[in-house]
């Protein structure tokens, strides 16, 4: 046990990377399958505007989450089965924060990746990894202030592991993340 604590103190990023890889293993059965069912509605709502932006341009819609394709025959069709905002025959879904759409879109454009369920899942899992590291740093800083010594590593690692394997982050940061920025 003492060796494990010592290892966690010396290599916390390595430990958290291993924890993250275990979360990826847990999610493997759900990766890269076609979107379906009600619980993947979020992912679809993120991918539809990106697909439309790819076919026309994001700038043409002012980077707004349009749900109507650019074809004139697609206008005036509310195809998302929810109440939306309509302008000139285009429907918009405004329930998610704007960075939910823009951040993945910009990353996909930078890396030349086409919007797809697997691309969104990988992006969301990378966000999950960043969150795991941030949880570690938050707990570490709070522990240092409270304990005043170097006994923060185990509490920070345990807190990060609890977050990493909690059901909500596992699901939403693997499928339909809403980025609140």
N, C-alpha and C positions, 0 to 999 in steps of 0.2 A: 504494500500500500504506500509506503514511504517513497519507493522508487517511482510509482505512478504519479504521486503528487509532485515529486521533483521533476519528472518529465513534463507534466502539465505546466509547471512554472517556467521551464526552459523553452518549451516549444508550443505555446498556446495556439498559434496559427495552424500548425501542423495537426494538432488535436482537433481543432474546429473544422479543418479541411476534411479530415477523416469522418467526422460526424456528418458533414454535409454530403459526402459521397454515400454514406449510409442512407440519408434521406432520398437521394437519387435512386438507390436500389429499391426503396420502398415504393417509389412512384413509377418504376419501370413498367408494370402492367398497364398503366394508363397513358403512357407516352405514345405520341404519334399515331393515334387512332382517329378516325373521322369524328368530327363534332356531332354530338347527338344528345338527346335527352335534355331535360330542363336544367340540369346543373351545369351545363356548358354554355348557357345563354350569354354569360359575361364574355367569354372568349369570342363568341360569334359577333357580339356587339363591338368588339375591338377590331376584329379582322375585317368586317364588312367595309367600314370607312377606308381602311388601309388598301383594300382591294380596289375600291372605287378611285382612291387617290392614285394608285398605280396605273389604272387605265386612263385616267384623265390627268389630273394633277392636284396635289394637296393645296397648292396656292389658289387654284380656281375656286376652291371652297373655303378659302381663308383658314385652312387647317381645322375647319369645323367638322364634327363627326356626322357626315352626311350618310344617310341610309338608302338613298335613291341613286341608282346608276344613271350615268349621263345620257343614255339613249333616250330620245324624245318619247318613245313608247313606254318607257318606265316611269315617266313623270306622273304625279298625282296618285301614286300607289304607295300606301302606307304598309310596307311589307315587314314591319317588325312587331306587329300586334300589340304595340303599346302606344300610349298617347305621345305624340311628338310635336315638334315645332316644324311648321311648314313655311317655305319661302320659295316662290316661283316653281311650285310643283315638286320641290325637293323636301324630303323629310329629314329631320335631324334628331339625334338622340342626345339629350343634354344632361342626363343623370350622372354621368361619371365626370370626374375632374379632367380638365383638358390634357394634362400630362399623361393620362392613361392612354391616350391615342398618340400624342406627339412624341414622347420619349421612345417607345418601341419603334415607331415609324422612322425617326431620325437614326436610331441604331441600325435598323434594317437597311436603310439607305447607305449609311457609312460602310457597312460590311457587305453590301451587295446581296443581301438576303431577301428573297421574296416573302411577303407575308403568308404565313401558313400556321396551322395549329402547332406543329413541332417547333417552328421558329419562336412563336410566342411562348411556348412552354419552356424552352431553353432560356429565353430572355427572363422570364419570371423566376426560374430557378436561380439564375445569377443574381437577381435582386434579392432572393431569399438568402443566398450566401452572404451578400453584403449586410443584410439585416442581422444575420447570426453574428457577424463580426461586430456590428454596432451594439448589439445587446451585450456582448462580452465587454466591450469598452465602457458601456454605461454602468454595468454592474461593478466592474473593476474600479471605476472612478468613485462610485458611491461607497464601495467597501473601503477604499483607501481613506476616504474622508471620515468614515465611521470608525473603522478599526485602527487607522493610523499606522499600520504596519504592512508587511508583505504577505499577509494571509488572505489575499483576495482571489487568488487564482482558482481555487476549487469552487468557490461560490459563483464566480463569473463563468467558469466552464459549465457547471451544473445548470445555471440559469439559461445559458445559451443552448444546452442540450434540450432542456424542457421546451424552450421556444421552437427549436428546430423540429422536434417531433410532435408538436401540438397539432391536432387535426386541422384547424383552420389555416394556419400557414402552409401546412403540407399540401392542402387542396388548392387554395387560392393562389399560392405562389408557384403552382405547377400547372395551373389551367387558366384561370380568369382573374388576373391581378387588376386591381384598381389602384393606380398610383395616385396618392393624395399629395400633390405638390401645388 
